[in-house]
Amino acid sequence: MIRHLVLLGVGPGHWRFLQGLLKRRGADIAITLVTRQERYISRGALLRAVAGHLPMEDCGLPIEPLLRRVNVNWLDHNVKAVDAVTKVLLLDDGRELRFDWLSCEPEPLFDRTQAETFLPGARANGFFTRPAEAFCKLWPRVARLAVERPLRVAVICGGTEGVHWPRQKFAIELAFAVREAFAGSAVTLVTGGDTVASATSGALRSQVQRALRRQGITVLADGAVGIATQEVALRSGARLACDVPLLALAPQAAAFVSTSGLALDAGGFIALDGAQRSVSHSHVFASQFRSASTAPALAASLKAVMDGKPPSPSSTLKNGDATRTLQRVRCGKGQTIVSWRNWAWTSWLALVFNRTSSS
């Protein structure tokens, strides 16, 4: 009997899993990928392209050649609904697709309508960083403007559920990449109200703050409440002059999640155990924010079920606990801040080691 695994989207977990199929693939399992994506764009490649180290058109890897090599069917569609109980999903063309296992790693969504409710002007004036393929097509226009004249760029964190470390980390790294690319421009990081790297250890927080100061990136522990032409309104009442407001907002769960019958977490995403498996439906897997830290666990779990084995919980702690997990923050110019528990150091050709108190 042929069993069916359906993958929704291509993030680091699914990409890692698909590459693993090059080495081994059972004949009794059919695999279907459902996505509108044409390229897999890793966060690291995107940041290198923004910084100017990689042509923007080359920062993504085409999906189709890999799918052809590992004999995975590709449906270029969106998903309208998922029924976790009957194991059926509904595609945007009205077709139903049955599955034995489902793994969800779709592109993180920035709902434009919802963003407009808490950040008026975002739809008309904001530069959304997702979807990544659309961002990559538009960013070269900004790069050309920066050659003509200095720009005022603001990287804006925020969302209806506050600011979480994975999202703020991306915003911090994006600010460093913009600074590296646009040396003569003004770069501001709007944190959403939190202290920079407040969810991490004191050692990492100190290193990140020093790097931001050293590279001349202005940090505003404030939130954006509106975007107009060449201006960002802040929660404090101040107004920030801005030519390019880059929106690194907190993503929302895909629309089908709320009606899927799956147990959800406080943020409205699929509630997962340590094996990246739904706590309510063991045949459903997911990765919430396409995090590289959870990619090995998701890929290993999918391989395990294909082999008829129970997935093993990962020893890696959840994304939200950034004080105890190994963290890496790219800070431009070939430098990376690395931290483990109360230790943090900056790597650049040689390691410069530094330890500060976490209190």
C-alpha positions as CSV (number, residue, x, y, z in Angstrom):
1,M,0.0,0.0,0.0
2,I,1.4,3.4,-1.0
3,R,1.4,6.0,1.8
4,H,1.3,9.7,1.1
5,L,3.4,12.5,2.7
6,V,2.4,16.1,1.8
7,L,4.8,19.0,2.4
8,L,3.4,22.5,2.5
9,G,6.1,25.1,1.7
10,V,9.9,24.9,1.6
11,G,11.7,26.2,4.6
12,P,15.0,24.9,6.0
13,G,13.4,21.8,7.5
14,H,11.8,20.6,4.3
15,W,14.8,21.6,2.2
16,R,17.0,19.5,4.5
17,F,14.6,16.6,4.3
18,L,14.4,16.7,0.5
19,Q,18.2,16.8,0.2
20,G,18.3,13.7,2.4
21,L,16.1,11.8,-0.1
22,L,19.1,11.9,-2.5
23,K,20.7,9.2,-0.4
24,R,17.7,7.0,0.4
25,R,14.0,6.8,-0.7
26,G,11.5,4.1,0.0
27,A,9.4,3.0,-2.9
28,D,6.2,2.6,-0.9
29,I,5.8,6.3,-0.1
30,A,4.6,9.1,-2.4
31,I,5.6,12.6,-1.6
32,T,3.9,15.8,-2.8
33,L,5.1,19.3,-2.3
34,V,2.4,22.1,-2.3
35,T,3.9,25.6,-2.7
36,R,3.9,28.7,-4.9
37,Q,7.6,29.1,-4.2
38,E,10.0,28.6,-7.1
39,R,13.2,29.0,-5.0
40,Y,14.4,28.1,-1.6
41,I,15.8,31.3,-0.1
42,S,17.7,30.8,3.2
43,R,17.9,33.6,5.7
44,G,21.7,33.6,5.5
45,A,21.7,34.0,1.7
46,L,19.1,36.7,1.8
47,L,21.2,38.7,4.3
48,R,24.3,38.2,2.2
49,A,22.5,39.5,-0.8
50,V,21.2,42.6,1.1
51,A,24.7,43.3,2.3
52,G,26.0,43.2,-1.3
53,H,28.0,40.0,-1.1
54,L,25.7,38.0,-3.4
55,P,23.7,39.1,-6.5
56,M,20.0,39.2,-5.3
57,E,19.0,37.0,-8.3
58,D,21.4,34.3,-7.1
59,C,20.4,34.2,-3.4
60,G,17.7,31.5,-4.0
61,L,18.1,27.9,-5.0
62,P,15.6,26.6,-7.6
63,I,13.3,24.0,-6.2
64,E,12.3,22.1,-9.3
65,P,15.7,20.4,-10.1
66,L,15.9,18.9,-6.7
67,L,12.2,17.7,-6.8
68,R,12.9,16.0,-10.1
69,R,16.0,14.2,-8.8
70,V,14.2,12.8,-5.7
71,N,10.9,12.1,-7.6
72,V,8.7,14.4,-5.6
73,N,5.5,15.7,-7.2
74,W,5.1,19.5,-7.1
75,L,1.7,21.2,-7.0
76,D,2.0,25.0,-7.7
77,H,-1.0,25.9,-5.6
78,N,-2.0,27.4,-2.3
79,V,-3.9,25.5,0.4
80,K,-7.4,26.8,1.3
81,A,-8.3,24.3,4.1
82,V,-6.9,21.4,6.1
83,D,-8.9,18.7,7.9
84,A,-6.5,17.0,10.3
85,V,-9.1,14.4,11.3
86,T,-10.1,13.1,7.8
87,K,-6.5,13.8,6.5
88,V,-7.7,15.9,3.6
89,L,-6.5,19.3,2.4
90,L,-8.3,21.5,-0.1
91,L,-6.3,23.3,-2.8
92,D,-7.1,26.7,-4.2
93,D,-8.4,25.1,-7.5
94,G,-11.0,23.1,-5.6
95,R,-9.2,19.8,-5.6
96,E,-8.9,17.6,-2.6
97,L,-5.6,16.0,-1.6
98,R,-5.5,13.1,0.8
99,F,-2.5,12.4,3.0
100,D,-1.1,10.0,5.6
101,W,1.3,12.5,7.0
102,L,1.3,16.3,6.6
103,S,4.2,18.7,7.3
104,C,3.6,22.4,7.3
105,E,6.5,24.9,6.7
106,P,4.8,27.6,4.6
107,E,6.2,31.0,3.9
108,P,5.7,33.2,7.1
109,L,2.8,35.5,6.4
110,F,2.5,39.3,6.9
111,D,-1.2,39.8,6.5
112,R,-1.4,43.2,4.8
113,T,-4.9,43.9,6.1
114,Q,-4.1,43.0,9.7
115,A,-0.8,45.0,9.5
116,E,-2.9,48.0,8.5
117,T,-5.0,47.8,11.6
118,F,-2.1,48.2,14.0
119,L,0.3,50.0,11.7
120,P,-1.7,52.4,9.4
121,G,0.0,53.2,6.2
122,A,2.0,49.9,6.2
123,R,0.2,48.6,3.0
124,A,0.9,51.8,1.0
125,N,4.3,52.8,2.4
126,G,5.9,49.8,4.0
127,F,8.5,47.5,2.5
128,F,7.5,44.0,3.6
129,T,10.4,41.5,4.0
130,R,8.0,38.6,3.2
131,P,7.4,36.8,0.9
132,A,11.1,36.5,0.3
133,E,10.9,36.1,-3.4
134,A,8.9,39.3,-3.8
135,F,11.4,41.1,-1.5
136,C,14.3,39.9,-3.7
137,K,12.7,41.3,-6.8
138,L,12.1,44.8,-5.3
139,W,15.3,45.3,-3.2
140,P,17.6,46.1,-6.2
141,R,15.5,49.3,-6.7
142,V,16.4,50.4,-3.2
143,A,20.1,49.5,-3.8
144,R,20.1,51.7,-6.9
145,L,18.6,54.6,-5.0
146,A,21.3,54.3,-2.3
147,V,24.0,54.7,-5.0
148,E,22.4,57.9,-6.2
149,R,21.9,59.5,-2.7
150,P,22.1,58.6,1.0
151,L,18.9,57.0,2.3
152,R,17.2,56.9,5.7
153,V,16.4,53.3,6.3
154,A,14.4,52.0,9.3
155,V,14.1,48.3,10.2
156,I,10.8,48.0,12.1
157,C,9.9,45.2,14.5
158,G,6.5,44.7,15.8
159,G,3.1,42.9,15.6
160,T,-0.1,42.3,17.5
161,E,1.5,39.7,19.8
162,G,4.6,41.7,20.7
163,V,8.2,41.0,19.5
164,H,9.8,37.6,19.9
165,W,13.5,36.9,19.7
166,P,13.5,35.0,16.3
167,R,11.8,38.0,14.7
168,Q,13.9,40.6,16.4
169,K,17.0,38.6,15.6
170,F,16.2,38.8,11.9
171,A,15.6,42.5,12.2
172,I,18.9,43.1,13.9
173,E,20.8,41.0,11.3
174,L,18.9,42.9,8.5
175,A,20.0,46.2,10.0
176,F,23.6,45.1,10.0
177,A,23.3,43.9,6.4
178,V,21.8,47.3,5.3
179,R,24.5,49.2,7.1
180,E,27.2,47.1,5.3
181,A,25.6,47.8,1.9
182,F,24.8,51.4,2.4
183,A,27.7,52.9,4.2
184,G,26.6,56.5,3.6
185,S,23.0,56.0,4.6
186,A,21.3,56.4,8.0
187,V,20.1,53.0,9.5
188,T,17.7,52.9,12.4
189,L,16.4,49.8,14.3
190,V,12.9,50.2,15.8
191,T,12.7,47.4,18.3
192,G,8.9,47.4,18.9
193,G,9.4,48.7,22.4
194,D,11.7,46.1,23.8
195,T,15.4,46.4,24.7
196,V,17.6,45.0,21.9
197,A,18.0,41.2,22.5
198,S,16.1,41.4,25.8
199,A,15.1,37.7,25.5
200,T,18.7,36.5,25.3
201,S,21.5,36.2,27.8
202,G,23.2,39.3,29.2
203,A,26.4,38.3,27.4
204,L,24.7,38.2,24.0
205,R,22.7,41.3,24.6
206,S,25.8,43.3,25.5
207,Q,27.7,42.1,22.4
208,V,24.8,42.9,20.1
209,Q,24.4,46.4,21.6
210,R,28.1,47.2,21.3
211,A,28.1,46.0,17.7
212,L,25.1,48.2,16.8
213,R,26.8,51.2,18.4
214,R,30.2,50.5,16.7
215,Q,28.6,50.3,13.3
216,G,26.5,53.5,13.8
217,I,23.1,51.9,13.8
218,T,20.6,54.0,15.8
219,V,18.4,51.9,18.1
220,L,15.0,53.1,19.2
221,A,13.3,51.1,22.0
222,D,10.0,52.3,20.7
223,G,7.2,50.9,18.5
224,A,5.9,52.1,15.2
225,V,2.2,53.1,15.1
226,G,2.0,54.5,11.6
227,I,3.8,55.0,8.3
228,A,3.5,57.9,6.0
229,T,5.6,59.1,3.0
230,Q,9.1,59.6,4.3
231,E,8.0,59.4,8.0
232,V,7.3,56.8,10.7
233,A,5.1,57.7,13.6
234,L,6.3,56.2,16.9
235,R,4.4,55.2,20.0
236,S,6.2,57.8,22.1
237,G,4.8,60.5,19.9
238,A,8.1,61.1,18.1
239,R,8.4,61.0,14.3
240,L,11.2,59.3,12.5
241,A,12.3,60.6,9.0
242,C,12.5,57.6,6.8
243,D,12.8,56.9,3.1
244,V,12.7,53.0,3.3
245,P,10.6,51.5,6.2
246,L,11.6,47.8,6.2
247,L,8.9,45.8,7.9
248,A,10.1,42.8,9.9
249,L,6.8,42.2,11.6
250,A,5.7,39.2,13.5
251,P,4.2,36.7,11.1
252,Q,0.6,35.3,11.4
253,A,-0.3,31.6,11.2
254,A,-1.6,30.5,7.8
255,A,-5.4,30.9,7.4
256,F,-6.1,27.2,7.2
257,V,-4.6,26.6,10.7
258,S,-7.5,28.0,12.7
259,T,-10.0,25.6,11.1
260,S,-7.8,22.6,10.8
261,G,-8.9,20.9,14.0
262,L,-5.3,21.0,15.3
263,A,-4.4,22.1,18.8
264,L,-3.0,25.6,18.7
265,D,-0.6,27.5,20.9
266,A,-1.1,31.0,22.4
267,G,0.0,32.7,19.2
268,G,-2.5,30.7,17.0
269,F,0.1,28.4,15.5
270,I,0.1,24.6,15.5
271,A,1.1,23.5,19.0
272,L,4.1,21.2,18.7
273,D,6.1,18.7,20.8
274,G,9.9,18.3,20.8
275,A,9.8,16.3,17.6
276,Q,8.1,19.2,15.7
277,R,4.9,17.1,15.8
278,S,1.4,18.3,16.5
279,V,0.4,17.6,20.1
280,S,-3.1,16.7,19.1
281,H,-2.6,14.8,15.8
282,S,0.6,12.7,15.6
283,H,0.5,12.5,11.7
284,V,1.0,16.3,11.4
285,F,4.3,18.1,11.7
286,A,5.3,21.7,11.4
287,S,7.9,24.4,11.8
288,Q,6.5,27.7,12.9
289,F,9.0,30.3,11.8
290,R,11.2,28.4,9.3
291,S,13.9,28.4,12.0
292,A,17.3,26.8,11.1
293,S,17.5,25.6,14.7
294,T,14.4,23.4,14.3
295,A,15.2,22.2,10.8
296,P,17.2,19.1,11.9
297,A,14.4,18.0,14.2
298,L,11.7,18.4,11.5
299,A,13.8,16.6,8.9
300,A,14.7,13.8,11.3
301,S,11.0,13.3,12.3
302,L,9.9,13.1,8.7
303,K,12.6,10.5,7.9
304,A,11.6,8.5,11.0
305,V,7.9,8.2,10.0
306,M,9.0,7.2,6.5
307,D,11.1,4.4,8.1
308,G,8.2,3.3,10.3
309,K,9.9,4.6,13.5
310,P,8.6,6.9,16.1
311,P,10.1,10.4,16.0
312,S,12.4,11.2,18.8
313,P,12.2,14.6,20.6
314,S,15.0,16.9,19.9
315,S,17.4,17.8,22.6
316,T,17.4,21.4,21.3
317,L,15.3,23.7,23.4
318,K,12.4,25.6,22.0
319,N,13.1,28.7,19.9
320,G,11.8,31.1,22.6
321,D,14.4,30.1,25.2
322,A,17.3,32.0,23.7
323,T,19.2,32.2,27.0
324,R,20.2,28.6,27.0
325,T,20.6,27.6,23.3
326,L,23.5,28.2,21.0
327,Q,22.8,31.5,19.2
328,R,24.5,33.2,16.2
329,V,23.9,36.7,15.2
330,R,25.4,37.9,11.9
331,C,26.7,41.5,12.4
332,G,28.2,42.2,9.0
333,K,31.7,42.7,7.7
334,G,32.4,39.0,8.1
335,Q,31.6,39.0,11.8
336,T,29.3,36.8,13.7
337,I,28.4,37.0,17.4
338,V,28.1,33.6,19.0
339,S,26.7,32.9,22.5
340,W,26.2,29.9,24.7
341,R,24.4,30.3,28.0
342,N,26.3,33.2,29.8
343,W,29.1,33.3,27.3
344,A,29.4,35.4,24.1
345,W,32.2,36.1,21.7
346,T,32.6,37.7,18.3
347,S,34.2,35.6,15.5
348,W,36.1,37.5,12.8
349,L,39.0,35.6,11.2
350,A,40.1,34.8,14.8
351,L,37.9,34.5,17.8
352,V,37.8,37.4,20.2
353,F,36.5,35.9,23.4
354,N,34.4,37.9,25.9
355,R,32.3,36.9,28.9
356,T,29.8,39.2,30.7
357,S,27.4,38.6,33.5
358,S,23.9,37.5,32.5
359,S,22.2,39.3,35.4
